[in-house]
Amino acid sequence: MRQIDYYFTVVSPWTYLAGNRPVEIAARHGASLRYKPVDPGALFARTGGLPLPQRHESRQAYRLQELRRQSVKAGMPLTPKPAFFPTNPAPAAYAIIAAQEAGGGDLGALVQSLCAACWAEERNVAEDEVIAECLTRAGFPASLTMSGMLIGAETYGRNLEDAVAAGVFGFPFFVVDGECFWGQDRLEDLDLFLAGKL
């Protein structure tokens, strides 16, 4: 079975806009999807990226236009400047890592629920209450918000190292068979690659 490494952060609107497509693409090709949440600030610092407030105003303005267009194309509501952004993505990442380790729920639904909490519902994904609700909704025990902290912290650090080694520099980022695909707008290319057409 082929494996798709999915590097992401729930505080990326582009991860949110990927929606359920990564799950659907993996299922269509009989591939496994390994979720690897990464600290965005640490990744940008290691790969030459800039946090949003430090980017030139023309880049920030273009990002807002593109967010509007992409949300319309995807048919997904999106608040371009949500109330709780930026926020600490680590607690949500730890919960995702713990859920992946525990199994038994719908991991894709958990990731999308956390992304939507930030980008569509304007909720703080650093808060235990929000994370617990998303865990429960996706079929995982709410207790993973606490019990998964140790393994989450260790894996979160390893995911950063794996990301840098794999050539990851943004989100969402997919790596399969050494081939890299950056952005929700490259999911069609990932699909074609897995079908042997690229």
Secondary structure, DSSP 8 states (H G I E B T S, - for coil): --EEEEEE-TT-HHHHHHTTHHHHHHHHTT-EEEEEE--HHHHHHHHT---GGGS-HHHHHHHHHHHHHHHHHHT----SS-TT-S---HHHHHHHHHHHHH-SS-HHHHHHHHHHHHHTS---TTSHHHHHHHHHHTTS-TTHHHHTHHHHHHHHHHHHHHHHHHT--SSSEEEETTEEEESGGGHHHHHHHHTT--
